[in-house]
Amino acid sequence: MKFLSVIAAILCAGAVCVSAAEVKVSGMAAGVKVAKITQNAKTRTSGGPFVFTKVPDQLKGLQIVTITRGALNKPGAGFTVTIDQPATVYLLVHDRGTPTIPADWKKTPMKVQWNAGADTVYEKQVKAGKIEVPAHNGKDGGGNYGVPSALVIKPAK
């Protein structure tokens, strides 16, 4: 009996180390995809050539929701998704121009690097429900708009 209690304790302790159940993401428009954010992953945009080269440890392995790049001469597309549980969500915003960031997103000291640019990371706490990812309306001196913002999801504890 004592042996089984020890095994159960070990299994329970192991379960505590595993993150909360993955968030179910739904309500995605065409071109929006869910993947994992990891270094060297080609997941900065849906189906695009951009590869992550430096990802902060606290974001590695989390779900990332992205949309296709679109035309350089148009703002990076925004999108909406629905999640099934509370979470901390992170907004990856391409460092190009001066994009409009809604006031409820708080800037963090984190940066994400990829082969053609970098992102400033914003965060907020959300309940289950819809999340709006704003369009990226910042552009460089040549008139090229930023890559669409991406959403990283960390389940609440």
C-alpha positions in Angstrom: 0.0 0.0 0.0 2.7 2.4 1.0 4.4 1.7 -2.4 1.3 2.7 -4.3 1.0 5.9 -2.2 4.5 6.8 -3.1 3.8 6.2 -6.8 0.6 8.3 -6.7 2.5 11.1 -5.0 5.2 11.0 -7.7 2.6 11.0 -10.5 0.7 13.9 -8.8 3.9 15.9 -8.4 4.6 15.3 -12.1 1.2 16.5 -13.0 1.9 19.8 -11.2 4.9 20.3 -13.4 2.8 19.9 -16.5 1.1 23.1 -17.6 -2.6 23.6 -17.5 -4.7 22.0 -20.2 -4.1 23.5 -23.6 -6.5 26.3 -24.5 -9.0 25.4 -27.3 -8.9 28.1 -30.0 -11.9 28.4 -32.3 -13.7 31.0 -34.5 -10.7 31.4 -36.8 -11.1 33.1 -40.1 -9.4 31.8 -43.3 -5.6 32.1 -43.1 -5.5 32.0 -39.3 -3.6 29.0 -37.8 -2.5 27.7 -34.4 1.0 26.2 -33.9 3.7 26.2 -31.1 6.2 29.0 -30.7 9.7 27.6 -30.5 13.1 28.8 -31.6 13.9 27.9 -35.3 10.1 27.3 -36.0 8.7 28.8 -39.2 5.6 30.0 -37.4 5.8 33.8 -37.3 3.1 34.0 -39.9 0.8 31.4 -41.4 2.5 29.8 -44.3 5.2 32.5 -44.4 9.0 32.3 -44.6 9.7 33.9 -41.2 11.7 31.8 -38.7 12.0 32.5 -35.0 15.6 33.0 -34.0 15.2 34.1 -30.4 12.2 33.3 -28.2 12.0 34.2 -24.5 11.9 31.2 -22.3 8.5 32.1 -20.9 6.9 31.9 -24.3 8.6 28.8 -25.6 6.3 25.9 -26.4 3.1 27.9 -26.0 0.4 28.1 -28.6 0.8 30.8 -31.2 -2.0 32.1 -33.4 -1.0 33.7 -36.7 -2.4 34.9 -40.0 -0.9 35.1 -43.5 1.4 38.0 -44.3 -0.7 39.8 -47.0 0.5 42.6 -49.1 3.4 44.8 -47.9 1.5 48.0 -49.0 -1.5 47.2 -46.7 -1.7 47.1 -42.9 -1.0 43.7 -41.4 -4.3 42.0 -41.0 -6.0 41.8 -37.6 -8.1 38.8 -36.5 -10.4 37.5 -33.8 -10.3 34.1 -32.1 -12.3 32.6 -29.2 -10.7 30.7 -26.4 -12.4 28.3 -23.9 -10.6 29.2 -20.7 -8.9 32.2 -18.9 -5.4 32.9 -20.1 -2.5 35.3 -20.2 -2.2 36.3 -23.8 0.8 37.9 -25.4 0.7 40.1 -28.5 3.8 40.0 -30.7 4.0 43.3 -32.6 6.5 43.7 -35.5 8.9 46.6 -34.8 8.0 48.6 -37.9 6.7 52.1 -37.8 4.4 53.2 -35.0 1.5 50.7 -34.9 -1.6 51.5 -32.8 -1.8 49.2 -29.7 -5.1 49.2 -27.7 -4.6 50.6 -24.2 -5.5 47.3 -22.5 -2.3 45.6 -23.8 0.6 46.3 -21.5 4.2 46.4 -22.9 6.6 43.9 -21.4 10.4 43.9 -21.5 10.4 40.8 -23.8 11.5 40.8 -27.4 11.1 38.0 -30.0 13.6 37.9 -32.9 13.0 36.3 -36.3 15.0 36.1 -39.5 13.6 39.3 -41.0 12.8 41.4 -37.9 11.8 41.6 -34.3 8.7 41.9 -32.2 7.9 43.9 -29.1 5.7 41.8 -26.7 2.6 43.0 -25.0 0.4 41.1 -22.5 -3.0 41.0 -20.9 -5.1 38.7 -18.8 -8.3 37.5 -20.5 -11.3 35.4 -19.6 -12.8 32.7 -21.8 -14.3 34.3 -24.9 -13.3 36.4 -27.9 -9.9 38.0 -28.3 -9.2 40.8 -30.8 -5.8 41.0 -32.4 -5.4 44.4 -33.9 -4.2 45.1 -37.4 -0.6 46.3 -37.7 -0.9 49.8 -39.1 2.7 50.9 -38.6 4.9 51.3 -41.7 8.5 52.1 -42.5 9.8 55.1 -44.6 9.4 53.1 -47.8 5.6 52.6 -47.2 5.9 48.9 -46.1 3.5 47.9 -43.3 4.5 45.6 -40.5 3.9 41.9 -40.5 0.5 41.1 -38.8 0.7 40.7 -35.1 0.6 37.2 -33.6 -1.1 36.0 -30.4 0.6 33.7 -27.9 -1.6 32.0 -25.3 -0.6 30.8 -21.8 -3.4 29.0 -19.9 -4.2 30.6 -16.5 -3.0 28.6 -13.5 
